[in-house]
């Protein structure tokens, strides 16, 4: 089974997810600049998303 390429995406609250490459991104989500297999993208998110709180909460609300 081939793992299709994915993108790491981020929203304005700096929350991360993965998205299948080639599909339109949902409103409010942006390419975070990393592409790879599903697992590579999940590993990248684990590395960069160290504070799970939304940006607005981290900034004091």
C-alpha positions as CSV (number, residue, x, y, z in Angstrom):
1,X,0.0,0.0,0.0
2,X,1.4,3.4,-1.0
3,X,1.1,6.2,1.4
4,X,-0.2,9.3,-0.5
5,X,1.5,12.6,0.2
6,X,0.1,14.8,2.9
7,X,0.7,18.4,4.0
8,X,1.0,19.7,7.6
9,X,-1.6,22.5,7.9
10,X,-2.1,25.1,10.6
11,X,-5.0,27.4,11.4
12,X,-5.0,30.9,12.7
13,X,-5.1,29.6,16.3
14,X,-1.8,27.7,15.5
15,X,-3.5,24.3,15.8
16,X,-2.0,21.6,13.5
17,X,-3.4,18.8,11.4
18,X,-2.6,16.9,8.2
19,X,-4.4,17.2,4.9
20,X,-4.1,15.1,1.8
21,X,-2.0,16.9,-0.8
22,X,-3.9,18.0,-3.9
23,X,-7.2,18.7,-2.1
24,X,-8.4,22.2,-1.4
25,X,-7.6,23.3,2.1
26,X,-10.7,24.0,4.3
27,X,-11.4,27.6,5.2
28,X,-9.1,29.0,7.9
29,X,-6.3,26.4,7.3
30,X,-3.0,27.1,5.7
31,X,0.0,25.1,4.4
32,X,2.6,25.0,7.2
33,X,5.4,24.2,4.8
34,X,5.9,20.5,5.4
35,X,5.0,17.6,3.0
36,X,5.5,13.9,3.5
37,X,3.9,10.6,4.3
38,X,1.1,10.5,6.8
39,X,3.4,9.3,9.5
40,X,6.1,11.9,8.6
41,X,3.6,14.6,8.9
42,X,2.3,13.3,12.2
43,X,5.8,13.1,13.5
44,X,6.5,16.7,12.4
45,X,3.3,17.9,14.2
46,X,4.5,16.1,17.4
47,X,7.8,18.0,17.1
48,X,6.4,21.5,16.4
49,X,3.1,21.6,18.3
50,X,4.3,21.6,21.9
51,X,1.6,23.7,23.4
52,X,-1.9,22.4,22.5
53,X,-3.7,25.5,23.7
54,X,-5.1,27.7,21.0
55,X,-3.1,30.9,20.3
56,X,-5.8,33.2,21.8
57,X,-5.7,31.2,25.1
58,X,-1.9,31.3,25.2
59,X,-2.0,35.1,24.7
60,X,-4.3,35.5,27.6
61,X,-7.6,35.3,26.0
